Amino acid sequence: MTQNVAILIFDEVEVLDFAGPFEVFGVAGSTLPDKPFNVFTIAEKAEPVIARNGLSINPTYTLTNAPKIDILLVPGGRGTRRELHNPTLLDWIKTQAGQTDLLLSVCTGALLLGKAGLLDGLAATTYWNAMDELRAVAPHTTIRPGERYVDNGQVVLSAGVSAGIDMSLHIVARLHGTEAALATARGMEYDYWKP
């Protein structure tokens, strides 16, 4: 069964935070006999999103017209600091968390999950320079600096930028087996991840 993977984007999102996982889930589809993932971007509004360093992205869907989401990925970047004060987005993330199979974050995307109250009692990681910010918004969370990703079951978080690729490969392995994840990594010529 194909799972819908929604990757949230917003102004000043870190490019590799969303593009790395997008590539992993997209490439995984070419390594397996059935299409395991339908990957798309989602934003608050139907207008171009300006990522870090001026990259313009057109979101596939908005918060109000997206299909059912099985896996939601919340990336990081400087824009997360503004989105921490966006109740519409935080409420939407919280609602989705109650409906999705998996809730993933990359880098400072963890700050949005923490602010939405979704990390209480869990373990988490984030970008190395944002650990104190995560402690401030998620005081009831066990912070694990130095870990590439932390798997809590439904909620899985990764450290910064390229660590999102590792976490996404971990999810492919978890859902479709280690060989599928290794084939995906080979297809991307990504040699860093080890199961």
C-alpha positions, 0 to 999 in steps of 0.5 A: 500500500502506498503511503502519503509522505507530506513534507512541510515547507515554509519560508527560510526552511533549510533546503537539505532538511526537506530535499534530502528526505524527499529524495530518500522516499522518492528513490525508495520507490524505484528500488521496490516492486510496488510504489511504497511512497507518494511524496509531496510538499505542503505549505500553509498557502498556495504560493511560492515558499522561499527556502534558505539561500533564496530557493523558490519552491511551489508547494504541491498542497496547502494545509487545507487541501492535502490528501490524507497524510500517513507520514508527516515530516517537519524540517527545520531552518531559520524559518522555524523561529517565526513559525513557533509563533504561528498558531495555525501551523502549530495547531495543524501539526498537532492535529496531524500528529493524532492522525498520522502513522509517523511524525518525523522532524529534521533539525530545528523542526523539533522546535515546532513539535516541542512547541506543539506539545508533542515531545512530552515524555519522549527523547529528542534530538535537533541541530547541535546549536539548537539544543538549548532552544529545544530544552526551552520549548520542550522542558519535559523531553529527554534531549539526546545531543550527538545522536543522528536520529532518535526513534520513539515509535510514532515520533522520530527526530533527527539532528541537523541537515544531512541527518534527515537523510539518515533518519529517512533511510532508517524509516525505509528500513523500518517499513520495508526492510534493510535491503530496501534502505541499502538499495535506496542509499546506493541509488543516491550514492549516499555512503554515510548511513549504516543500518 
